[in-house]
């Protein structure tokens, strides 16, 4: 495959907005055919998502209100990586803040790009097991409620449209794979 054919050379980059967790920029790019185009790109702070097993066939979930879609959602625990922090440490911290447990066993699974057509948003998934009670205070702008739910029940919630969060759907499908291998 000719990789050069797909490459877009950045000619100019303008920052439109620079916020707390994201930046919006517009790039002028030169295409392989020597034409020019604009790309609107959202630079997003790296995050983590945690699949936290409760010891049975349940995983920990958090219920929270999401202003962007004006709904209460059910999601896997997740959060943003602080500057200088390793993603695995973020995963441990977020699990303590949102669910009140610290994993004795935690392992990196894979990365996901949310929507590479317009954002570099990248989420690293971790598998957490052997949980022990250990809580940290939630972030001041956070209001979540934690609950452990059976994986098969969560899968039904995906099928009937109750769960629409992409990272959570990916996590549930991964859990179904794990159950089928057991």
N, C-alpha and C positions, 0 to 999 in steps of 0.2 A: 504494500500500500504506500502510495506517495504521501508522506506526512506533510511535505511542503505545500501541497495543494490545499490543505485545510488550515494552514497557519494564517493568522491575522496579525500584521505588524502594527503596533500602537504608534501613531503619529503624534497624538496630543491627548492629554488627560486633564480634565477639569473636575475639581471637587465641588459638588453642589451643596452638600450637607455633611457635617461631621458631628455626630452625636455620641452618646454614651456607649452604645453597643453596636452601632452601625455607621457606615459612611456611604454616601451616594456619590458616584462619579460618572461622568460621561466621557467615553473614550472615542476618539476618531481613529479608525483603523483602516489600513490598506489591505485589500483582499488580494488573492493570488492573481486575479485578472486585472490588477492595477486600478480597480475602482475603489471608492472610499465609502465608508459606512459609519454610523454612530452606534455605540453600544452603551446602554445604561446599566451600570453595575452597582450592586449593593455589596459592599465589603462588610462582612459580619464577623463578630467575635466568635472564636472556636468554642464548641460546646461538647458536652458529654450526655449520654443517655445510659441509664442503668437498668438492667434486667436483674431484679433482686428476688431470688427465690426465698420463700418463707420456710422451706424444709419439706413441704408437700408439693402438690401440683398447683400451687398458687404463686403468683408474683405480686409484689407490692406496686400499687398504683397510687397516683395522687389526683385528687379532684380539685380543680381550680377554675376561676373565671378568667377568660381570655378576651380582652377588650377588642382585639383585632377582628374577631368573628362574633363578638357580643354574645358569647355562650359559655356555659360551664362545661369543661372538658374532663375526660378521664384519660390520664397520660402516664407513661412510665416516669419515674423520677429523672430529672434532667437539670442541667444548669450550664452556666458559662465558665470557661476557664479564666481564672484571674491571671494578670500578667506575671510571668515567672513561675507559674504553677504547672506542675505536670498533670496531664489529663487524668491519670489514675488517682491522683490525690484529690482532684476536683470531684471525681466520682464518689470517693469515700466521704468527702465533706458534704456533698449534696444529699447523699443517702442519710447521713446523720441529721441534716437540717430538715429534710422533707418527710422522712419516714421514722427517724429516731433509732436507727440501727447502724452499726458499723460491721462491715463484712470481714470475717477472718480469712476468707478466700475470695479473691477478686482477680479477674483476668480480662485482658483486652480481647475483643472479638473482631471488629471491623470498623471501617469508616463509611460514612454516607454523605454525599453532597445533596443537599435538600432540593435545589432547583438550579443546576449549572447554567441554564439559559440566561440568568440574570444575577445570580449571587454566588459568591464563593463560600457560602455557609457550609461548614463541615462539622459533622457530629461523630464523635468516637463512641462506640458502644462497648460496654463492659458487662460481664456476667459476675454477679455477686452472690455468694453462698455463705452458709455458716454464719448467720447474722447474730450479733449480740447487741443487747440494749445499750445504746449510747447516743444521746441526742445533743444537737447543737441548736442554738436559737435560729429561727428562720430569719431570712433577710427582712428588713423593715418594710419593704414594698411587696412582700409575699404573703399570701393567705391560702394555704393548702391543707387538705384533709387527706390522710393516708388510709389505705385499706388494702388488704390482701384478697385477691379474687382468683378463682380457679381459671386456669389457662383456657380450658374448653368453653367456659362461660364468656371469657373475653373474646374468643374467636367468634362466638355467636353475635356478640355486640358489634364486631367489625362487619359481619355479614348483613346485619340489619341496619347499619348506618349510624349506630349510637356512638361508635368510635371512628373518628375521621382524621385524627392526627397521624401524619405519615410515620414519624419515628416510632410511635406506639404500635402501629399496624406492623411495621417491620419487626419490632421486638416480639409481638405475639406470634407472627409467622415463624420466627426463629424458635420460639418456645414449642410450637406445634411440631417442628422438625425434631427437636430434642426429645419430646414425648414419644414420637414415632420410632426413634432410634433406641429407646429404652426397652 
